[in-house]
Amino acid sequence: FRKLFGMPEEEKLVNYYSCSFWKGKVPRQGWLYLSINHLCFYSYLLGKEAKLVVRWADITQLEKSATLLLPDAIKVSTRINEHVFSVFLNINETFKLAEQLANIAMRQLLDNKGFEQDRSLPKLKKKSPKKVSALKRDLDARAKSERYRALFRLPKDEKLDGHTDCTLWTPFNKMHILGQMFVSTNYICFTSKEETLCSLIIPLREVTIVEKADNSNVLPSPLSISTKNRMTFLFANLKDRDFLVQRISDFLQQTTSKIYLERELTGSLNSSDDERTFNLNDRSVPTATQALMTMYRRRSPEEFNPKLAKEFLKEQAWKNHFTEYGQGVCMYRTEKTKELVLKGIPESMRGDLWLLFSGAINEMATHPGYYEDLVEKSMGKYNLATEEIERDLHRSLPEHPAFQNEMGIAALRRVLTAYAFRNPNIGYCQAMNIVTSVLLLYAKEEEAFWLLVALCERMLPDYYNTRVVGALVDQGVFEELAREYVPQLYDCMQDLGVISTISLSWFLTLFLSVMPFESAVVVVDCFFYDGIKVIFQLALSVLHANIHQLLDCKDDGEAMTVLGRYLDSVTNKDSTLPPIPHLHSLLTDNGEPHPDVDIFKLVLSSYENFGSIRADVIEQMRFKQRLRVIQTIEDTTKRNVVRTIVTETAFSIDELEELYVLFKAEHLTSCYWGGSSNPTERHDPSLPYLEQYRIDVEQFKGLFNLLFPWATGAHSDPLALRFFSLLDQNGDALINFREFINGLGVLYHGDLIEKLKLLYKMHVIPGECVCVCVCVHRCSSMKGVFRKLQTIFIFSGAGLLSQFIELCKTLYSMFSEDVAEQELYHATATVTSLLLEMGEVGKLFSSSGRKDNDTEDQSEPSLEGKGGGGSERLPPMQDIKLEDSSPKDTGASSAMLISDDETKDDTSMSSYSVLSAGSHELDEKLQCEDIADDTVLVRSGSCSGDWAITYEQFLASVLTEQALVHYFEKPVEVAARITNAKNISKVGRALLSTSDYEILLSG
């Protein structure tokens, strides 16, 4: 695989499959290789070789397609091409793996955790026959764990150990239910084969006894598990019971030791909850020690009895349910539980049941004291997130009395700030305040925090980040569902552009911002029980209920009014709360109010009409939409970056877009295969567009060799290092796209003067040179014949001469592949000799003029050149100041008196070419200032015998040679360089600079 596609050792192959790749109408039988970062295909047939390499991060669509011609095919689309693969032995396995790898790539584009995930995959030993299956097994295990966590709402770090078929004895209906038992590090879970019949979650922290029961014909291989709340669960028909009991016992032992450790750690926090919470306050603010709703419950006397009686009956129904099915985490969850939820959870039980159904209760139980610590750490910290939180605090349910005083506001502030501190990737996003304020009404402060964690990190993934990617993904899913379930309305809604407008506000706030409060909490009840499918079902029900009015709408404003009026009329007649004015109703017009819609009937009809929507189907649709959304965001980023800098450069928009793709590809390649810096430092999607992708010096060297016209010969890498240091304006060892284009623009579109000034600046700072070997050779042939080797010792005070020799090396290497190479060597030799003589003459004048210089007021800031370790830090481009010094000019003028003929005679015999250099760190400072674009270096020490060349002298000398003038003035074709960069493969690794490339070679 690595030999075929030129991949480095770091690229991990996961699996490969035999298939056909359709090129045009011709299928090519070969092998499809799926690696961590690329999808590759290779075939060699009838003397023809075909290769295809596609980066996962460039895939915009991945789907199974079925046609009469190709019943089983996988279609892979990028921005440029579509590729079709067919004739798979196991298409489902191949597609699942491809989907998983593409998902990892999207995660990497979205945030840096994806790169950390990639690093966590097992390192493969060379020549290991099982290396493919080991990596495949790891990815399979990861996928199974994700499904397991989603099914039972378990914490994000829970890993599935294994699962087995079994039966569970259910005492409530006296039956043995067939299903599967799942065992992980901290949980034993069960779900019935018939999806809604029964599910069960037993945290090992609750388990007291695990024992093998006696075998019988009725109950073969039974296993009994007892919990702290005196419930006993009986599993049977277990295939490998002894092994299973051993695994559970091992996990149980680990769990017990964890619990003891936690008790020791939290032993010092034995004070009461009230005291602990109160101590968290930095101000003398009254603290909410319970759910805010219990403190602010107001009852309307006229509607008091009937509603309260109904609420009481609901509470009784739930209590009876707990008696029959168990209470707490280990309760049997059945169809009966769902029925009770759909009828509405009683006000007094809402917080506890939200915790239970969302799985937040598990994280809270395993992290005692975590919230208090977070609040203490985050107090008094100010950043962008806390500023936004402060701004939004008073906009969170302002109509509710609980948030009309400092107690509610302070609790909301603490929860939001603590979460922003816990998860800086999300920090704070608008809409979080509305959801959190509702959580605080029904749950204690710490419980509300863990509910928010469950929402943001598990139940609504990627919803609350800066680009609300999750909500945009679900918006795409909703559009697909609308096309399937309300097709007659879909085209109309698309034309009006309404779906994108409504779905964001509906999904982000779980209908809390668009429905009366007492109705919206019923939606939240169902959401915590059944997940995101509830929101999709309800949204489809709302569209379905207004189908005729929406079809008559002329524009999006009218459609929004229809939907707004409908949602305002959704009422909860069972609510014991006084009616709270709803802000959304202020936005609707003064038309006739919509007749009341009962929330419970609406929820019930959503289950009846659209309850067939399955969670796993939603996940499948989410994957497809995630590819589209993230690639759209990437395209938007590219357009914004190009739009920002197109006015600053002579490159066309198309050229800038191509260069951006190359720049980003180089960044991603080094993230995959390692660079000298951490990818998480270079890639931060939360930064402004221009800063999102940055490259370090190693990556720059790669692009320099591919794109920069001066990158030829052995001197290319040192020159790239100097160029990079000049472009790195803020000195953070990373450059962004703007800095990169500024440098590249001078070489492609700059005039002669700009190019020479850049070349001079790159060599302006004293480098590291003690001894330089200089060859004196005849230029009778193009390559030159070495006649005599002469060594010039440059002492530590003469670093400028070493920089001059570096400049000569650069010029010589620059022309090594040019058609006029011999002529350019002659010209360079002439200029070099002329400048050396100027420097020598200038040195004599410099010592006579030193007194004048010392009396001048030198108030400009000085710049330091640092050397050592084979690399240099050069200052930013705009910080190079320029100064004109008259004594040195006199020297220069004297040197200029040498006739051209004399100079040419001199240099026809000899020229200087540096062979090797030692290193020495120079601590001298250079002082520079800017006068009329001319540059000279002035040493601010009192060292005698300075050697210096001004920019003016360098420019004048180069201008005397027509060959050099032609070389620097000739236009460079950027399109050819870009095309070459796209298709080239570097030694040791493939540079996959575009979405995909194909190599078709005739044998």
C-alpha positions, -999 to +999 in steps of 0.1 A: +000+000+000+027+025+009+048+016-021+019+018-045+007+052-033+039+068-019+025+070+016+047+074+047+049+048+075+026+070+096-004+064+073-023+034+087-041+010+064-074-002+079-086-027+053-087-034+016-114-049-006-116-063-041-139-042-064-144-026-097-137+011-103-158+027-131-137+049-153-162+063-178-181+033-190-153+008-184-150-011-152-114-017-139-111-046-115-087-039-087-083-032-050-099-005-029-076+005+000-092+023+030-066+040+052-071+064+081-068+095+059-073+083+023-094+062+001-072+047-026-077+024-056-052+004-077-056-018-107-032-033-132-050-048-161-038-056-197-006-036-192-025-005-180-021+008-145-048+029-127-044+047-094-068+069-075-062+087-042-089+107-025-085+124+009-114+116+033-115+153+042-124+162+006-153+139+002-186+158-001-209+128-005-206+091+002-236+069-005-247+034-015-265+036-049-285+009-067-293+010-104-303-018-128-268-018-142-251-016-108-273-031-081-246-027-054-224+003-058-207+029-036-206+065-050-178+088-037-182+125-046-156+152-042-159+189-053-144+179-086-153+143-095-176+114-088-162+079-085-182+047-086-171+014-071-190-018-075-188-056-074-180-059-037-180-092-019-194-074+012-207-040+004-222-033+038-189-038+056-170-017+031-196+011+032-197+012+070-160+014+073-158+041+047-185+060+064-167+058+098-134+070+083-151+099+065-168+108+098-134+109+116-121+132+089-152+156+093-146+156+130-110+167+124-122+196+102-147+205+129-124+205+159-090+191+170-104+162+190-105+142+158-067+144+155-064+132+192-088+103+183-066+093+154-035+093+176-053+069+200-056+042+174-032+013+180+003+017+166+010-011+141+042-032+141+060-036+108+055-069+089+027-079+112+002-102+093-027-090+115-020-053+113-050-046+090-075-065+111-061-050+144-069-015+132-102-026+117-111-043+151-103-011+169-126+010+146-154-016+148-151-015+186-153+022+186-184+022+164-201-004+186-193+016+218-208+048+202-240+029+193-241+014+229-236+048+245-263+064+223-288+036+230-285+038+268-275+075+272-242+066+289-212+089+296-189+097+266-159+077+279-179+044+284-165+016+263-185-016+255-167-048+266-191-072+249-227-083+244-246-116+244-281-129+237-301-138+268-335-136+284-346-113+313-374-122+338-398-092+340-418-094+373-444-069+361-458-092+335-443-125+346-425-132+314-390-141+301-382-114+275-357-123+247-330-096+242-293-087+245-272-080+275-244-054+271-215-053+296-191-023+298-167-010+324-193+006+346-227-007+334-248-038+326-275-030+302-303-049+285-326-042+256-354-065+243-354-078+207-388-061+203-376-025+205-401-009+229-409-039+251-383-033+278-349-018+285-327-017+316-296+001+328-278-012+359-248+009+370-222-013+387-220+012+415-255+001+424-248-036+423-243-056+456-244-092+445-237-111+412-243-148+415-250-178+394-284-193+401-293-230+399-297-244+365-331-259+355-349-269+323-371-239+325-342-215+333-309-226+318-277-208+328-294-182+350-275-152+365-289-131+394-279-095+400-290-076+431-288-038+437-287-015+466-324-005+463-333-042+468-341-050+433-330-084+418-327-090+381-327-125+367-310-132+334-310-166+317-300-185+286-265-171+288-241-189+265-208-184+284-221-177+319-188-184+338-167-161+317-194-134+319-196-136+357-158-133+359-158-102+336-186-086+357-168-094+389-136-078+376-154-046+366-172-047+400-139-048+418-126-018+399-159+001+405-157-006+443-121+007+446-132+038+426-160+045+450-137+042+481-112+065+465-140+091+458-152+089+494-117+096+507-114+126+483-147+140+492-146+132+529-135+168+536-167+181+519-191+166+545-208+199+551-245+202+541-254+210+505-268+243+516-236+254+532-215+242+503-236+260+478-237+292+498-199+292+501-197+293+463-210+328+461-185+356+456-212+382+465-238+383+492-265+370+468-292+347+481-286+312+468-310+287+453-307+255+472-335+238+453-353+240+420-364+276+413-399+265+404-406+253+440-396+287+453-416+307+428-448+286+424-477+309+422-512+295+419-543+312+405-570+308+431-599+306+405-583+277+386-569+260+417-589+228+423-595+209+390-560+214+377-544+205+410-565+174+412-553+163+377-517+170+388-523+149+419-536+120+398-505+122+375-483+120+405-501+090+418-499+073+384-461+078+385-458+065+421-478+034+411-455+029+381-424+031+404-439+005+427-444-019+398-414-012+376-389+001+402-375+036+409-342+053+400-316+043+375-324+006+376-361+009+368-376-012+339-383+011+311-413-001+291-440+011+268-459+021+299-432+045+309-434+061+275-472+065+278-468+083+311-442+106+297-465+115+267-492+124+292-469+148+309-445+146+338-458+161+371-442+194+380-427+180+412-410+150+395-398+167+364-362+175+375-356+139+388-370+122+357-351+145+333-319+135+351-329+098+349-339+097+312-311+119+299-284+098+317-271+129+335-278+111+368-248+088+360-223+115+354-234+134+385-231+103+407-196+095+394-183+131+397-191+142+433-178+178+441-169+184+404-195+212+399-185+230+431-148+229+421-156+242+386-176+271+400-148+280+424-122+279+395-143+298+371-153+326+395-138+359+387-124+347+354-133+370+325-132+361+288-153+364+257-177+337+269-183+353+303-190+387+285-216+370+263-232+353+293-235+385+312-251+402+282-277+374+278-285+367+315-314+391+316-328+379+283-333+343+296-371+338+304-375+374+315-412+368+318-407+342+345-406+355+381-377+333+390-355+353+366-367+387+377-344+388+407-308+382+416-311+347+429-322+331+396-298+353+376-269+343+399-277+306+396-279+309+358-246+328+357-228+301+377-241+272+356-233+288+323-199+300+334-190+266+349-199+249+316-180+274+295-150+267+318-155+229+315-158+229+277-139+259+262-145+244+227-182+253+230-178+280+257-211+298+254-235+299+225-268+318+223-298+297+231-279+279+259-292+306+283-329+298+274-325+260+278-304+263+310-330+287+326-357+261+321-334+234+335-329+255+366-366+259+371-371+221+376-337+209+388-312+219+415-282+239+404-258+210+401-284+188+385-291+216+359-253+217+352-252+180+344-284+182+323-267+209+303-236+186+299-259+158+286-276+182+262-245+198+247-222+168+246-245+139+239-281+146+230-275+176+208-240+170+195-222+201+180-254+222+184-239+248+206-205+256+190-197+289+172-210+276+139-240+256+152-229+227+130-251+202+147-282+223+142-273+229+105-269+191+101-303+184+117-318+212+095-306+191+065-320+160+081-353+178+086-354+188+050-349+152+039-377+140+063-400+168+050-394+156+015-403+121+025-433+127+048-449+159+035-438+159-002-467+181-014-454+209+010-417+204+004-412+222-029-433+251-017-412+254+016-380+252-003-391+280-027-400+302+003-368+292+022-388+286+053-374+253+065-339+267+072-354+297+091-377+277+113-357+247+121-327+265+136-349+283+163-370+252+169-341+228+173-317+250+192-341+259+219-363+227+218-393+248+209-389+268+242-385+301+223-414+296+200-441+280+222-458+291+254-436+280+283-460+255+299-465+237+266-428+237+256-417+219+288-439+190+277-418+188+246-386+188+267-401+159+288-405+138+256-371+149+243-353+137+274-371+104+271-369+097+234-341+120+221-340+141+189-366+121+170-392+139+192-382+173+178-383+160+142-417+144+147-431+175+163-417+198+136-433+176+109-466+176+128-466+214+129-460+216+091-486+189+085-512+207+106-507+240+085-503+224+051-531+243+034-523+277+048-486+273+039-494+263+003-513+296-001-483+317+013-467+341-012-434+348+007-414+336+037-428+364+060-463+352+055-453+315+061-435+325+093-466+344+105-488+313+099-464+290+119-459+316+146-496+321+152-501+283+153-473+277+178-486+305+200-519+288+202-504+255+216-517+253+252-513+230+282-546+230+299-533+207+327-507+232+338-510+244+374-488+274+366-503+308+360-502+318+323-468+334+315-468+360+287-450+347+258-426+369+239-430+352+206-466+363+204-455+399+202-440+392+168-472+380+152-496+403+134-530+415+147-550+389+127-574+365+142-558+343+168-555+306+159-579+282+178-562+266+208-541+234+201-537+210+229-500+201+234-507+165+245-528+159+214-501+175+192-474+152+208-496+122+204-504+129+168-467+134+161-461+098+174-490+084+155-481+100+121-443+102+123-434+077+151-418+054+125-387+077+123-359+056+139-329+069+158-304+048+137-319+062+105-315+097+118-278+090+126-274+077+090-290+109+076-269+130+100-237+115+086-247+124+050-257+159+060-225+164+082-204+158+051-224+184+032-225+210+060-188+208+070-177+210+033-200+240+028-184+256+059-149+249+044-159+264+011-173+295+028-141+298+048-121+296+015-143+322-002-141+346+028-103+342+030-099+349-007-124+378-006-104+393+023-070+393+005-079+395-032-076+433-030-041+431-014-025+410-041-022+406-079-033+370-079-067+363-095-095+348-074-091+314-091-054+314-084-060+324-048-085+296-044-061+270-058-033+283-036-056+281-006-064+245-014-027+237-016-020+256+017-048+238+035-037+204+021-002+209+033-016+218+067-038+187+069-010+164+055+013+174+084-016+170+109-019+134+096+017+125+095+032+148+121+051+180+118+074+199+141+045+215+160+012+202+174-018+202+149-040+216+176-019+247+178-021+252+140-058+245+135-084+263+156-118+264+139-130+290+164-104+316+151-112+342+124-111+327+089-076+338+080-061+323+112-079+289+110-051+272+090-015+280+098+017+262+087+050+259+105+085+261+089+086+224+079+054+227+060+065+260+045+096+243+031+074+218+013+053+246-003+084+267-010+100+239-031+068+234-050+056+270-057+084+295-052+104+303-084+137+308-063+135+273-049+162+254-069+194+237-060+208+226-026+204+260-011+166+258-012+159+248+024+181+275+041+165+301+018+130+288+028+140+292+064+151+329+058+119+336+038+097+320+065+113+341+093+107+372+072+070+364+067+064+354+103+054+388+114+043+380+150+071+357+157+049+327+167+067+303+143+035+299+123+023+318+092-012+322+080-025+324+044-022+362+041+014+362+051+021+333+027+004+351-002+022+384+005+056+366+002+046+346-029+031+377-045+064+395-046+081+367-064+053+363-090+040+398-094+067+421-079+089+443-101+127+441-102+132+465-073+108+447-050+123+413-057+159+425-051+148+443-019+132+411-007+163+391-015+185+417+003+162+418+034+163+380+036+201+382+041+202+414+061+207+400+097+241+387+108+240+349+107+263+323+122+296+321+105+332+318+118+350+302+090+340+302+053+357+282+026+356+301-006+365+287-040+383+307-066+376+291-099+377+299-136+344+304-153+356+291-187+328+265-187+292+266-174+299+246-143+334+261-137+366+243-132+381+245-096+417+258-099+425+269-064+409+266-029+413+296-007+400+299+029+389+333+042+385+335+080+356+357+090+360+367+126+331+371+150+329+408+144+325+404+107+291+386+104+280+410+076+305+394+053+291+360+061+256+372+052+269+386+020+284+352+012+251+336+020+235+360-005+260+348-031+252+312-024+215+320-029+222+336-063+243+307-075+217+281-065+189+301-079+202+299-115+212+262-114+184+251-136+179+282-158+184+280-196+208+310-194+228+293-166+263+301-179+255+337-187+239+342-152+270+326-135+292+351-153+270+380-143+268+368-107+306+365-106+309+401-118+285+415-093+300+395-064+335+408-071+323+443-075+304+442-042+333+426-024+356+454-035+329+480-025+328+465+009+365+466+014+367+502+003+337+510+024+355+495+054+384+520+051+360+549+049+339+535+077+367+538+103+374+574+094+337+583+096+330+564+129+334+595+151+307+613+132+284+583+135+289+580+172+278+616+178+245+610+160+215+604+182+205+568+176+171+565+191+156+539+168+148+505+183+175+479+176+169+444+162+186+413+173+197+384+151+197+352+169+215+321+156+223+286+167+211+251+163+210+254+125+180+277+124+176+315+126+148+337+138+147+367+115+125+397+123+092+405+105+094+421+071+080+455+081+103+458+111+134+460+089+143+497+091+165+514+065+193+540+071+215+559+048+250+566+061+271+592+043+306+579+052+297+545+037+282+561+007+314+579+001+331+545+002+305+531-021+310+560-045+347+554-046+341+518-053+318+527-081+347+545-099+362+512-108+355+508-145+333+481-158+361+467-180+384+463-150+356+446-131+349+422-159+386+414-163+388+406-126+359+383-125+365+365-158+393+348-139+376+343-105+344+343-086+334+334-051+313+303-043+308+293-006+313+256+001+309+253+039+302+274+070+308+269+107+284+285+132+288+311+159+261+331+178+264+368+173+251+391+200+257+423+182+227+445+174+219+462+141+204+496+140+183+504+110+160+532+099+141+540+067+152+567+043+141+568+007+139+530+004+177+526+006+192+502+031+225+500+048+236+481+079+253+501+107+269+482+135+261+500+168+292+485+186+326+500+186+343+471+168+369+484+143+370+474+106+333+470+098+325+455+064+292+466+049+272+467+016+242+490+012+210+480-006+217+508-030+251+494-039+236+459-043+208+472-065+232+493-086+256+464-091+228+440-102+215+466-126+249+467-144+244+431-156+217+427-182+214+389-177+205+393-141+180+421-149+163+398-175+162+370-150+145+391-122+122+409-147+109+378-166+073+369-157+067+336-139+038+315-149+018+307-117-008+284-133+019+259-144+034+259-109+000+253-093-008+225-117+026+209-111+022+212-073-012+194-075+001+164-092+036+160-079+046+134-053+073+143-029+100+118-020+089+098+010+052+109+009+025+118-015+014+154-016-023+151-021-029+187-027-062+185-044-093+166-037-082+137-058-058+128-086-055+100-110-024+085-126-031+063-157+001+049-171+004+027-201+025-004-195 
